[in-house]
Amino acid sequence: MKFGRFDNDRLGLIEGDQVFDITPALDALPPLRWPVPLGDPLIANLPALMDAARLVRRSAYPYKLSQVHLHSPITAPSKVMAAPANYRLHVEQDTKDAGVDQGVHRKALEGVERPAEKYGLFLKATSSIAGPSEGVRIVLPDRRTDHEVELGVVIGKAGHAISRADAMSHVAGYCLGLDMTVRGAEDRSFRKSPDTYTVLGPCFVTADEIADPHALTMSLWVNGERRQHSSTGAMTIDIPDLIELASRVYTLHPGDVILTGTPEGVGPVVAGDEIRAACDGIGEMTLRVSNHP
């Protein structure tokens, strides 16, 4: 199933170029009381939601996907984790750009075969999450902000110290992610956590829809010019290893997102630009870039 959040807080089931309004299926989610448990309630109760969605779909009203405003399908993860330098060509090619390198990254990555294992995953503020309709709002227009397209892995059940062998059983599904980045010398988590710098969309696709998440093609265009184009099979550290690595330190909760790294071709965007990103099996999203008010 492909779930989308549209027109503020409507829940949709995306099929082709249509989105069916299945908002009544949200009644399958239990009411929340303080203290609210960690995790996104939609993902934490996904089996019940899917059952309800099948029933509601029979009489659901269809909208044209092009006529609705899509928001992030993940609203309340306990954390967003991201893998640094997880595509070899990104390291070899993009760090030759002084604006990317900042005199730090190329030297730090020289001779490092598996950067995420050496440097660990970094966290992005959950307040940085936005959907396509919100777009990206440049927070420091006098600094360079770059696009980084990534596959987002959504955790489906809690776990700590998850083995590689069990890792994929903890995956609820996938989404497309933009890890927007202010270039500079500050810590990654600081530069990558402004509002709207974690764009998730266009939908959440359940794991059963993706036969092999390591055989997907991702692409990104800025104003119609293709800048990034690669297979997820080019990851240095694959999804099971990323889950094993993350869960050594963090307890993973339903709705947590792991951004799996970006391929080569990252570059700057400015206010007025249009970004289009696409991924096999997930779909595509288009968003505008503006300056933060």
N, C-alpha and C positions, 0 to 999 in steps of 0.2 A: 504494500500500500504506500501511496505517496500522500502524506498529510501536509497541508499548508495552512498557515494562519493569515487571514486576509481581512481587509477593511476593519482594522483595529482588532477585535477579539472574536472574529468568526472562525470556526474550524472548517476546513475544506478537505475534500478528497479529490486529488488531482488525477484526471484521466485525459490524456492527450492535451487538447487545447481548452479543456473545460475544467472547472472546479465546482464540485457539488457541495452545497452547504449542508454539512452534517453537524452543525453546532449542537443540536439536541443530544448527540452522543456524549457530550461532556458530562451529562448527568451520571454517567457510569463512574466518574471519578469521585472518591470519597471526600466529604467535607474536611477542610483543614482546621485544626485547632492548635493553639499555642501549647508547647513549643512546636513550630512547624519543622517537620523532618527535613534533613538535607536532601536535595535532589529535585528534579523537575517532575511534578505530579503527573503530567501527561505521559512521560516515559516510564515512570515508576508503576503506572497502572496500564501499561500498553496492551496486554492481552485482553483485558476487559474493555478497553476503548475500541480495539479492533473488532470485537464481537458486536459492540453497540453500533459501530460504524457500518457494518454490513447490513444491519437491520434498517438504520436510518437512510442509508443510500437508496433504498428502494423507492422512497418518495421524496428524495432530496431535490431541491431546485438547482439547476445547473446555470452557472455564469460562464461567460467567456473569460479565460484566464487573462487575456489582454485588457479586460475591463475592470479588474480588481487591483487593489493595492496589497502587495505581499509584504509581510513582516517576518521576522525571525521565527521559525517554527519551534525553536528552543527558547524558553523564556526564563527558566530558573535553575540553571545548573549550579552546583556548588563551586565549580571551577572550570576554567578553560585552560588547558595545557597545550603547549606547542613545542614541536621538535625543531631545534635550530639546525640549519645547514644540512638537511636530510636528502638533498639531491646533489650528486657529484658535480654535474655541469653547472649548477648554481654556484658552487664554491669555485670551480675552475674559471668560469667566465665572468660572473657578475662581480666578484671581488676585485677584478681588474679595474673596475670603475671606482675612482677615488671617492665619489660621493657615497658609494655603498660601503667601501672598505673602511673609511674613516681612520686609516692608519693603524687599524686594530685587527680586523677580521681575517684578512689574508694570512697574516703572520700567525695568528692564533690557530688557524685551521691547517697550516702547512704540515703535511705528514700525518694528519689525523684521519684515519679511515672511517671511523664511526663517531662523528662529533657529538651526537646526543648522549652516547655512553660516557664520553669524557666530560662534557659540560652539563649534562642533565637536561631536563625539560624546563621551560620557563612558564610562568603563569601570566595570564592576561586578566584584567579586571572584568568581572561579569557585567559591570555597568557599561563596558565598551560594546556590548552586543547590540546590533541593529539588523534590520532587514533591508531588502532591496528598495522598498519605498521610502525609507528614511535617507538612503544614500550615505555618502561619506562627507563629513564636515571637517575640513582642514582646521586643526586647532592652532597651528603655528604657521601662518602663511609665509613668514620670512624664512622658514626652514623647509627642507625637502621632505615630502611625504611620498612613499613608494607603495605600489600595489604588489601583493604576493598572493597568488591563487593557490588554494590548498584543498585537499580532501579532508573533510571533517568526519571523525568517527564518534558516534554517540553511544555512550555506555548505557547498557540496559539493566544491569543488576549490580548490586554493591559487591565489592571484593577488595581484599588486601593481600599482597604477596601472591598475585595470580600467576600461575605457571604459563609458559608459552603454550603448552598443550591445551590448556583450558581457556586461553585468552579470548578466542573468537566466540565462545558461548556467552561472553559478557557484553557482546556488541548488540545493540538494539537496531542500529541502522546508520545511515550516512546523510550528510548534507554537503553542500559546497560552501567553502569559506574563503573570505578575503582577510588576510592578516595584514592590515595597513600599518605602515611603519614610518615613524619620524626618524630620519637619519641623524646620527649624532653619537656622542661618546657615552651618553647615559646608559644605565642598565636597560636591557631589552624590555623587561616588564613595564618600565616607566614609559618608554618610547612607543610601545605598542598597545597602550591601554587607554588613550583618550576616548571620549564618547564617539561611537560609530566606527571605531577602528577594528571591530570584529564583526564583519558582515556575514550572516549565516542565511542560507536559502538555496534555491527558491522554495525548497520543501524539505521535509524529513522523509527519507525513503527507508522502509523497514528492510532489515538485513536479508530477508528471503528474496527480495527483488534484485539483489546484486550477487550474481554467481561468483565473481572473483573481484574483490575490491583492489587487487593489484594488477588489474588488466583494464583500467579505465583511462580514457584520454581526457585530459583537462586542457582548456584553452582560455585565454583572456585577450580581449581587444580593448584598446583605448582609442576612442573616436574613429572606430572602424579599422584601425591598424592592429594586426595581430602581434602581440608581444611575447606571450607565453604559450607553449604547446608541447605537451609531454605526456607520457604514460605514467600512471602511478606505479608501474612496475620498476621504475627507475629509482624508487626510494632506496636509500642506503640501509636504513633499518625499517623492517616491515611492520605491519600493524600488530601482529602478536608480540613481537619484541618490544614495541613501544608500550603496549599495555603492561607487559611484564615489568618493564623499566619503571613506568609511572607508579604502578601499584606497590613497588618496593618501599616507596616513601609515602604516597598518598593512598588513603582509602578511596576507591572510586565509587561514586554514587550515580544512580539513574539520572540521565540527562547530562552528565559531565561530558565535555567535548575534548577530544584530542585532535588538534590540527597537526597534520602529518608532515609538514614541510612544503616548501615551494620549489618548483623547477626553475631553470634558467630563464632569463628575460625580464627580471624585475626592472621597474623604472618609475620615474616620477609622474605624479598627476597634480593638476592644479584646478582651482575653481573653474567651472564651466565644462570640464571634461565629462565624457560619458564612458563608463566602464561596462563591458559585457563579458560575462564569464559563463562557461559551459562545462559540463562533465557528462560523459556517457552514463545513462541509467538514472541520472538525477535531474537533468534539465539545464536550463540556462536562466540567468537573471541579468537585468540591465539596471544600472543605477547612475545617478548624477553625483558629481562632486561639487561641493560648495564650500564657502568659508564658514567656520563656526561663528554664530552671531555674538 
